């Protein structure tokens, strides 16, 4: 694609990167075939190619974003299926992230949009605030039909039936390996996940220590910054990311780390991009060091000796989170691990398509999100599984809200297969313990 940025425009690092990406695009349209919003809406401007044209026009002309441009960019899920499909290697993620930053700085959103985005940015990344919000949402849910804004109704519907108690395993500490030590790793405990589902981090710690890892929860680490980053709130996202970089580099420079383990793939995609995000900032070197050892939990488990299990007589429908299969290009590891542990693994049709969760997308674009969720659930249930496994809390909440099938994190099944407890989501609710065991 031909571009016409001026020399002064190209002095801005974000614009210079956008120029590189735009020039790689050859207008082939392969991306439209795998774009969920294009399939749902049928509008060229709701495809990656259409959004690329809008972004190019906006940036080249230093144009104040108009309502149409903002609408179509807001509708993007950032599922990154287009990057998997693109034969030219167009790095759409960096382009759309820069466009969102530009929009945040130059577009005056309606007051109710600004208010909603402000609330989400100040609640979701903070576990205790989020817990209070979930409790209030449960109380307010009966009044949902009286609320005219579909986005507010979606926020009320988000609250799970059961809000787990705080897990003390998420506190800064170190867990000793239960076998010969093979690795020393830092576990990213996250933010929203600590409020929505504490079973995931607990299972991850049990599994990694069982397989010979010393697991460290670093002092000062927290939200990865993805939620605010994808809203274009660069200052806020970099502030939270900075805390992580400093927390993990302290561990790296202290007793050392072999990996930073991330069990929420949406976070993993962002942490692995810290090197790019901070490339022109004083923390550039440390950010690159962090990105270099950031790994999805499935990548770490592939390096360890996961015991081979016999047939467990259980069919698992594996949902491939977009941030894992497209954002990190990890496609087979979770399935390989589940099969090795003795589970029969099936995949839904069109497994490359998004479930509609996409961070805050299901709250900001509830109508489109609901259509994608319904389609994803239909394709999963068509495989008649006993349980659904996924590697991202957002996907788990999205899919779990529309099916009676239990949905668990992949590590919960692997933990169970290697000596851990049955995943609580697979138990009868009446039999679930209200207490979360502390791992000592």
C-alpha positions in Angstrom: 0.0 0.0 0.0 1.4 3.4 -0.9 1.5 5.9 1.9 2.2 9.7 2.0 3.3 10.6 5.4 5.5 13.7 5.8 9.0 13.6 7.3 7.6 15.5 10.3 4.9 12.9 10.8 7.4 10.0 10.6 9.3 11.5 13.5 6.6 10.1 15.7 7.5 6.5 16.5 3.9 5.4 16.5 3.3 6.9 13.1 6.5 5.5 11.7 5.5 2.0 12.9 2.0 2.5 11.3 3.7 3.5 8.1 5.7 0.3 8.0 2.6 -1.8 8.6 0.5 0.0 6.0 3.1 -0.4 3.4 3.1 -4.2 3.9 -0.6 -4.4 3.0 -1.4 -5.5 -0.6 -5.2 -5.2 -0.4 -5.6 -8.9 -1.1 -8.6 -9.3 1.2 -7.7 -12.7 2.7 -8.3 -11.1 6.1 -12.0 -10.7 5.4 -12.5 -14.5 5.2 -11.5 -14.9 8.9 -12.7 -11.6 10.4 -15.6 -12.3 12.8 -17.1 -8.8 12.6 -17.1 -8.9 8.8 -18.9 -12.2 8.9 -21.5 -11.0 11.3 -22.0 -7.5 9.8 -21.0 -7.9 6.2 -19.6 -4.4 6.0 -16.2 -3.9 4.3 -15.4 -1.2 6.9 -15.9 -3.8 9.6 -13.1 -5.9 8.1 -9.4 -5.5 8.7 -8.9 -4.2 5.2 -11.6 -1.6 5.6 -10.3 -0.5 9.0 -6.8 -0.2 7.5 -8.1 2.3 5.0 -9.8 4.3 7.7 -6.7 4.3 9.8 -4.5 5.3 6.9 -6.8 8.2 6.0 -7.0 9.4 9.6 -3.3 9.3 10.3 -2.0 10.6 7.0 -4.3 13.7 7.2 -3.8 14.3 10.9 -7.6 14.2 10.9 -9.8 14.5 14.0 -11.4 11.1 14.1 -15.1 11.2 13.0 -17.9 9.1 14.4 -17.8 6.6 11.5 -14.1 5.9 11.8 -14.4 5.5 15.6 -17.5 3.2 15.3 -15.7 0.7 13.0 -12.5 0.7 14.9 -14.4 0.2 18.2 -16.1 -2.8 16.6 -12.7 -4.5 16.1 -12.3 -7.4 18.5 -8.5 -7.4 18.2 -8.9 -11.2 17.8 -5.9 -11.0 15.4 -7.3 -13.8 13.2 -6.3 -11.5 10.3 -2.7 -11.7 11.3 -2.8 -15.5 11.1 -4.4 -15.3 7.7 -2.4 -12.5 6.1 0.2 -13.7 3.6 2.0 -10.4 3.7 2.7 -10.3 7.4 0.7 -7.1 8.2 1.1 -6.5 11.9 -2.5 -5.4 12.4 -2.2 -5.5 16.2 0.3 -2.6 16.4 -1.6 -0.6 13.8 -5.0 -0.8 15.5 -3.4 -0.2 19.0 -1.8 3.0 17.6 -5.2 4.0 16.1 -6.9 3.6 19.4 -4.3 5.7 21.1 -4.8 8.4 18.5 -8.5 8.3 18.9 -8.3 8.5 22.6 -6.2 11.7 22.3 -8.2 13.4 19.5 -11.8 12.2 19.7 -14.4 13.7 22.0 -16.6 10.7 22.8 -20.2 11.2 24.1 -20.3 11.7 27.8 -21.9 8.3 28.5 -19.2 6.5 26.5 -16.5 8.3 28.4 -18.1 7.5 31.7 -18.5 3.8 30.9 -14.9 3.5 29.7 -13.7 5.4 32.8 -15.6 3.0 35.1 -14.2 -0.1 33.4 -10.6 1.2 33.4 -10.9 1.9 37.2 -12.6 -1.3 38.2 -11.6 -4.3 36.1 -7.8 -4.1 36.7 -8.3 -3.9 40.5 -9.4 -7.2 42.0 -11.0 -5.9 45.2 -12.8 -3.1 43.4 -14.0 -5.7 40.8 -15.2 -8.0 43.6 -17.4 -5.2 45.0 -18.7 -4.4 41.5 -19.6 -8.0 40.9 -21.5 -8.1 44.2 -23.4 -5.0 43.3 -24.1 -6.4 39.9 -25.6 -9.5 41.4 -27.8 -7.3 43.6 -28.9 -5.2 40.6 -29.4 -8.0 38.1 -33.2 -8.3 38.8 -33.6 -4.7 37.6 -31.7 -5.3 34.3 -34.9 -5.2 32.2 -35.5 -1.6 33.4 -32.1 -0.4 32.1 -32.2 1.0 28.6 -28.5 0.8 27.8 -27.5 -2.7 26.6 -24.0 -2.2 27.7 -25.1 -1.7 31.3 -27.3 -4.8 31.1 -24.3 -6.7 29.9 -22.3 -5.6 32.9 -25.0 -6.8 35.2 -25.2 -10.1 33.4 -21.4 -10.6 33.7 -21.5 -11.3 37.5 -21.0 -15.0 38.1 -23.5 -16.9 40.3 -20.6 -17.7 42.7 -18.0 -15.1 43.6 -15.1 -17.0 45.1 -13.4 -16.0 48.3 -9.9 -14.4 48.0 -7.2 -17.0 47.5 -4.1 -16.3 49.7 -2.1 -18.1 47.1 -2.2 -14.9 45.1 -0.3 -13.1 47.7 3.4 -12.3 47.1 5.3 -15.5 48.2 7.3 -18.4 46.9 6.2 -22.0 46.5 8.8 -24.7 46.7 9.0 -27.5 44.1 7.6 -30.8 45.2 10.0 -32.7 42.9 13.6 -32.1 41.9 13.9 -28.5 41.0 14.0 -27.8 37.2 12.9 -24.2 36.9 12.3 -21.1 38.9 9.3 -19.2 37.5 7.2 -16.2 38.3 3.5 -16.6 38.0 1.4 -13.7 36.8 -1.7 -13.9 39.0 -3.5 -11.2 37.0 -6.3 -8.9 38.0 -9.9 -9.8 36.9 -9.1 -13.5 37.2 -8.3 -13.2 40.9 -11.9 -12.0 41.4 -13.7 -14.2 38.9 -12.0 -17.6 39.3 -9.3 -18.4 41.9 -9.2 -22.1 41.0 -7.0 -21.3 38.0 -4.0 -19.9 39.8 -4.3 -22.5 42.6 -4.3 -25.3 40.0 -1.4 -23.7 38.2 0.7 -23.5 41.3 -0.1 -27.1 42.3 0.8 -28.4 38.8 4.0 -26.5 38.4 5.4 -27.3 41.8 4.5 -31.0 41.3 6.5 -31.0 38.1 9.6 -29.4 39.6 9.1 -25.6 39.5 9.7 -23.1 42.2 6.9 -20.7 41.7 7.2 -17.1 42.8 4.4 -14.5 43.0 6.4 -11.3 42.8 5.8 -8.4 45.1 4.3 -5.5 43.1 3.1 -7.4 40.0 -0.5 -7.1 39.0 -2.6 -6.2 36.0 -0.8 -6.5 32.7 -2.3 -3.4 31.3 -4.1 -5.0 28.4 -7.6 -3.7 29.3 -6.6 -0.1 29.2 -4.1 -0.6 26.4 -6.9 -1.8 24.1 -9.0 1.3 25.1 -6.2 3.5 23.8 -5.4 4.6 27.4 -1.7 4.4 26.9 -0.6 6.3 30.0 -2.7 4.1 32.3 -1.7 0.8 30.6 2.0 1.7 30.7 1.7 2.6 34.4 0.5 -0.8 35.3 2.9 -2.6 33.0 5.8 -0.6 34.5 5.0 -2.2 37.9 5.2 -5.6 36.4 8.4 -4.9 34.6 10.1 -3.7 37.8 8.7 -6.5 39.9 9.9 -9.2 37.6 13.3 -7.7 36.8 13.9 -7.6 40.6 13.4 -11.4 40.6 15.4 -11.8 37.5 18.3 -9.8 39.0 17.9 -11.5 42.3 17.6 -15.3 42.4 16.8 -15.4 38.7 13.9 -16.6 36.6 13.6 -19.1 33.9 10.2 -17.9 32.8 7.3 -15.6 33.6 4.3 -17.9 33.4 1.0 -16.5 32.3 -2.2 -18.5 32.4 -4.5 -15.9 30.9 -3.6 -15.7 27.2 -5.0 -12.2 26.7 -2.4 -11.0 29.3 0.3 -13.2 27.7 -0.1 -11.5 24.3 0.3 -8.1 25.9 3.3 -9.0 28.2 5.1 -10.5 25.2 4.7 -7.2 23.5 6.1 -5.1 26.4 9.4 -4.8 24.4 7.5 -3.0 21.6 5.3 -1.0 23.9 8.3 0.4 25.8 10.8 0.5 22.9 11.3 4.3 23.1 11.1 4.6 26.9 13.8 4.4 29.7 12.5 0.9 30.6 13.1 -0.4 27.0 15.8 -2.9 28.0 14.0 -4.2 31.0 10.8 -4.5 29.1 12.5 -6.5 26.4 14.0 -8.8 29.0 10.6 -9.5 30.4 9.0 -10.1 27.0 11.9 -12.5 26.2 11.0 -14.9 29.0 7.2 -14.5 29.1 5.5 -17.8 28.3 2.0 -19.1 28.3 1.6 -21.9 30.9 1.3 -24.4 28.1 4.7 -23.5 26.7 6.3 -24.1 30.1 4.5 -27.4 30.6 5.8 -28.6 27.3 9.3 -28.2 28.7 8.5 -30.3 31.8 7.9 -34.0 32.0 4.1 -34.2 32.2 3.3 -37.8 33.1 1.5 -39.7 30.4 -2.0 -40.8 31.6 -4.3 -43.6 30.5 -7.7 -43.1 29.0 -9.8 -41.0 31.4 -13.0 -41.6 29.5 -13.7 -37.9 29.2 -14.2 -35.9 26.1 -12.8 -32.3 26.3 -13.9 -29.7 23.8 -10.9 -27.4 23.5 -11.7 -23.8 22.8 -8.7 -22.0 21.3 -8.6 -18.5 22.7 -7.8 -15.9 20.0 -5.0 -14.3 22.0 -3.4 -17.7 22.2 -3.8 -19.1 18.7 -3.5 -15.8 16.8 -1.8 -13.4 19.2 0.9 -15.9 20.4 0.6 -18.4 17.6 0.3 -21.3 20.1 -2.1 -23.7 18.5 -1.2 -27.3 19.5 0.4 -27.3 22.9 -2.7 -27.2 25.0 -4.3 -30.0 22.9 -1.1 -32.1 23.0 -0.9 -31.8 26.8 -4.5 -32.8 27.3 -4.1 -35.8 25.1 -0.9 -36.8 26.9 -2.8 -36.6 30.2 -5.4 -39.1 28.9 -8.3 -36.9 27.7 -10.0 -37.2 24.3 -9.9 -33.8 22.7 -12.3 -32.4 20.1 -12.5 -29.0 18.6 -15.5 -27.1 17.4 -16.1 -26.1 13.7 -14.5 -22.7 12.8 -12.3 -22.9 15.9 -10.3 -19.9 14.5 -13.3 -17.6 15.1 -13.7 -15.5 18.3 -16.2 -16.2 21.0 -16.9 -12.5 21.4 -15.3 -11.9 24.8 -12.2 -10.0 23.7 -11.4 -8.2 27.0 -14.1 -5.5 27.5 -15.7 -6.1 24.1 -18.6 -8.1 25.5 -19.4 -5.1 27.7 -18.8 -2.4 25.1 -20.3 -4.2 22.0 -22.9 -6.6 23.6 -25.0 -7.1 20.5 -22.1 -8.3 18.3 -20.6 -10.2 21.1 -23.8 -12.1 21.8 -24.0 -13.3 18.2 -20.4 -14.5 18.3 -21.0 -16.2 21.6 -24.2 -18.0 20.4 -22.3 -19.3 17.3 -19.4 -20.5 19.3 -21.6 -22.3 21.8 -23.5 -24.1 19.1 -20.4 -25.3 17.4 -19.0 -26.6 20.8 -22.1 -28.3 21.9 -22.4 -30.0 18.5 -19.3 -32.1 19.5 -21.1 -33.5 22.5 -18.2 -33.0 25.0 -18.2 -33.7 28.7 -16.3 -30.5 29.5 -15.0 -27.4 27.8 -11.4 -26.3 28.3 -9.9 -22.9 27.5 -6.8 -20.9 28.3 -8.3 -17.5 28.9 -10.6 -16.3 31.7 -12.5 -14.0 29.4 -13.4 -16.8 27.1 -14.4 -19.0 30.0 -16.8 -16.4 31.4 -18.3 -15.7 27.9 -18.9 -19.3 26.9 -19.8 -20.4 30.4 -22.6 -17.8 30.5 -24.5 -19.6 27.7 -24.1 -23.3 28.2 -24.8 -25.9 30.9 -21.5 -27.7 30.1 -18.8 -27.2 32.7 -15.9 -25.0 31.5 -12.5 -25.1 33.1 -9.0 -23.9 32.4 -6.7 -26.4 30.7 -4.4 -26.4 33.7 -7.2 -27.5 36.0 -7.6 -30.7 34.0 -3.9 -31.3 33.9 -3.6 -30.7 37.6 -6.4 -33.2 38.2 -4.8 -35.8 35.9 -1.5 -35.6 37.8 -2.9 -35.9 41.3 -4.8 -32.7 42.0 -8.4 -32.3 43.0 -11.4 -32.5 40.6 -11.9 -29.0 39.0 -14.6 -27.4 41.2 -16.6 -26.4 38.1 -17.1 -30.1 37.3 -18.6 -30.9 40.7 -22.2 -30.6 41.6 -22.7 -27.1 43.1 -24.1 -28.5 46.3 -20.9 -30.4 46.9 -18.4 -27.6 46.3 -16.4 -26.4 49.3 -16.7 -22.7 50.0 -13.1 -22.7 51.1 -10.1 -22.4 48.8 -7.3 -24.6 50.0 -4.0 -22.9 50.7 -1.0 -24.6 49.1 1.8 -25.2 51.6 
